[in-house]
Amino acid sequence: MDNELLLSIAILAGLVVATAFERRAKAARARAEAEAARAPICVLVKVPESITSFDRRERYADPLDGALLRESLGRVTGSEVGISVELTALERGVALIKRELLRLGVPKDTTLEFTRNRVHVDQGVHGSRSRGSSGRRGVDISTLCFRALSLRHVLVRLVRQRRGNAHSSAGDTAGAGRGARQPGGVSGRGVSRYVGVVYGIE
């Protein structure tokens, strides 16, 4: 078994591993997104106003809760320290919260705090502030997919380069040497050709 055949087998094995890794990463991402979709989205409304929790609930929390329930977008869960909200849909829910709080006349510096795509977001109800900061570190599924695709890309380039080298030296070898069949009936070019067929490499 010559070096060319060993390299071809290594390329094939690398492509198989990269494809399996890519599929696992996509499946993990799909599961994570499904779990995130089922879980309620927590939003904290900070109202910079010196009022009691009873007044806060009566003035802001109860009307907001009614608006969320009418649209089936969530509910208010507390008003002791700020107003705690659980949403079933982030974008539509945040938009409704802002509209309702503006209608209720909240102070100018009222903000919403929540997490979007693992990034902490702090948005002003009046549009005066919007910033984000990185949340808790963890495994970034999109990064794993990118790495798998990058590995696959490198391996595909290796196959193409080997094919180019084989074509350029075909006149010199005249069907002998590297392109010849090995004793076991398998050649490096044959494995490379198989890789191209399986993975659609031109």
Secondary structure as UniProt FT lines:
FT   HELIX           3..38
FT   STRAND          41..46
FT   HELIX           53..56
FT   HELIX           57..61
FT   HELIX           62..70
FT   TURN            71..72
FT   STRAND          74..78
FT   STRAND          83..87
FT   HELIX           90..104
FT   TURN            108..109
FT   STRAND          111..116
FT   TURN            117..118
FT   STRAND          119..124
FT   TURN            125..126
FT   STRAND          130..134
FT   HELIX           141..168
FT   HELIX           170..173
FT   TURN            174..175
FT   HELIX           177..179
FT   TURN            183..184
FT   HELIX           188..199
//
